[in-house]
Amino acid sequence: MYDRFNRRISYLRVSVTDRCNLRCTYCMPEEGVKLLDHSEILSFEEITEVVREGVLAGITKVRITGGEPLVRKGIISLVEMIARIPGITDFGLTTNGILLSDFANGLAKAGLHRINISLDTVDPEKFRTITRGGDINKVFQGIEAALTAGLTPVKINCVVRSSSDEPDAQAVREYCKNKGLEARFIHEMSLADGCFTIVENGHGGDCPNCNRLRLTANGMIRPCLFNDLQYSTRELGIREAIEKAIGHKPERGSVNLNGGFHNIGG
């Protein structure tokens, strides 16, 4: 399906939870954020039906996000349910990697194709500071587990303040080169200020060619990360919510005052 700017919409990002086991400084405040009530969060069956309707509308690429998707109880079962839907040619998941060593093999067996892992530095102390307490060794273990499980290509998402020439970014680039990983550099963004750029070595932020929709954990279809538009799959029905999101997808991002990275999925 094409939007009114002749962009073919083929990519659905699925946030399965607004919860996370880290508190990264650029994502949420130290005290955390107000979380959704469990009754508001879509069941696995509901998520699967949204994906199925999305595929009927032309979706071929699906990525599971959060929050941190691996904290969602039973996540491997959801992956298996989505993997059974005919028509998905690219099925991935984005994670902070902390729990990945325990899940990588099961995710691969369930039908996941590949993985993206967040890593902003290879320095253990800096990592602990950025994530407010995270253990970088668990991320390294998760990366190894993903490679062993065949969840390739493994892509590393590195957030930078102003440039991929920054020392931490360069160290991440070298680490990726040595490990056979693909490094992508994402400039810090502000939803409220409308501050974003195109992802280096990626496609995010490229408004003229944007092909994505986002499903939030509470069932909203959002046509743009940097926009307040959202359509409820529960109130409108899945097909109508998807059609409205595609039909009203803006030409480019502006500002978002009613969501956050933790509950939309970045």
Secondary structure, 3 states (H helix, E strand, C coil): CECCCCCECCEEEEECCCCCCCCCCCCCCCCCCCCCCHHHCCCHHHHHHHHHHHHHCCCCEEEEECCCHHHCCCHHHHHHHHHCCCCCCEEEEEECCCCHHHHHHHHHHHCCCEEEEECCCCCHHHHHHHHCCCCHHHHHHHHHHHHHHCCCCCEEEEEECCCCCCHHHHHHHHHHHHHCCEEEEEECCECCCCECCCCECCCCCCHHHCCEEEECCCCEEECCCCCCCCEEHHHHCHHHHHHHHHHCCCCCCCCCCCCCHHHHCC
